[in-house]
Every structure is written in structure tokens, then in C-alpha cells.
Amino acid sequence: MPRGLIVACACAVLFGLPGCIIPAMIGGMAESYRRTGTTKVMAEYNDLQGHSFAVVVNADRAIQADEPGLLNRLTVRITDRVARNLVGTPGTAYVPSDRLLNVLYNNPQWPALPPSELGEMLGVERLVWIDLVEYRLTEAGNEYIWDGVAAGSVAVYDITSAIPDDPIFERNVQVTFPDSPGFVRNEIPEGAVTSELSNRFVTRASWLFYDHEEPNTIAY
């Protein structure tokens, strides 16, 4: 029995609280724990461990034009987050984000390459390919009310397999911000909206690859 519940029951006995109050106290403490606690969630794909890998993020030109620099930020942050949680396990290695971006910059045709060729170019065994299919801060036609959405697909390719251009893992990721409707520009700065939206996408995409703790009342 959790120590807090034991203490509550002891106090109820010592101070003569009516018996019907004890269940209410216990229920309130349990609800408080649920709201402030976390839950261990296992990785959905754990075969990056023991292999070399790289993470690439792509999007259509419209998203890149509206959000310059976004793909680089997502690439760096997802690479660093996954690497930080996996590197140290035997045989695991990755392409650092600065080197990765340099290779991609010098090979601007990379989005048109099949995963097998891109993986070989980067010298990795696993290629994490993320396609960002939607990234918006407001609804179409309403630029005053924030309604951010970031959505994309996350796929893993085994470059060493007999069919390296077929994904061995695929998931869709979608996050939103703000959590409540109706916020306008003078209430939340644009920088804060795009920062939190990209943070949430980075978190959800990265969580697919390592065991982690998720808040019980996470909004996204």
C-alpha cells in the first residue's frame, strides 16, 4: 500500500475522522497521483539498437517555403534525441546531424533517391525516413486563430536486407497545438506556437525508437 495512503488512514484514525471520509481521501490522492504520474511505454521499433542509422526528414516545397529551416531543425533534434537514448548499447552508431546535413546539402537530389541508395551514401544499416505531409499554424483562410497541426509518416528501411527499398516499420505521427481552441495572435506569439508544435512532433517521432516515460495526462 503506498505510503501516502497509509499515512492518510492513520491520520483518519488518530483524529477521529468519520469512516466515510477515508475512501474519499484515498480516491482524491489516487486521482492526484494519476494526474501527476507517468507510465512506462516501450519502443514500438527497437531494432535501431545494435546497428548504424541515420534520420532524414523531407517535406514538399510548399511546407519548406512557408517554414524555412524547419526540416533542418527537425532532422537535428530527432537525430540527437534518438541517439542520446540509444548510443551506448553495443553496436549502435549513428550519423551525427551536422555531418548528415552536410551530405544532404551537397546532394540536393537526395529526396528522389530510393532509400537503398541514400542509405548506402550515408553508410548506414538502418535509414529512418520521415515525410512531413502537413505543417500549419492556422486553419486555411483564418490567419488570426492558432490551430497548429504537424503530421507525417515515419518509416525505417533495412539497407542490408534483400529488399532495402521496402519499409520494415511504418507509423503515422500527428500532433496539435494549442490544446484549446480560440487562441489568437496577441495571446500567443507565432514563435511560441511553431516552437511547441515542432517540439511535440520531435517527441512523438523520437519516442517510437526507445523506451520512455509518458505523462498520464499528456495532451498530445
Buried (B, 14 or more C-beta within 10 A) or exposed (E): EEEBBEEBBEEBEEEEBEEEEBEEBBEEBBEEEEEEEEEEEEBEBBBBBBBBBBBBBBBEEEBBEEBEEBBBBBBBBBBBBBBEBBEEEEEBBBBEBEEBBEBBEEEEEBBEEEBBBBBBBBEBBBBBBBBBBEBBBBEEEEEEBBBBBBBBBBBBBBBEEEEBEEBBBEBEBBBBBBEEEEBEBEEBEEEEBBEBBBBBBBBBBBBBBBEBEEEEEEEB
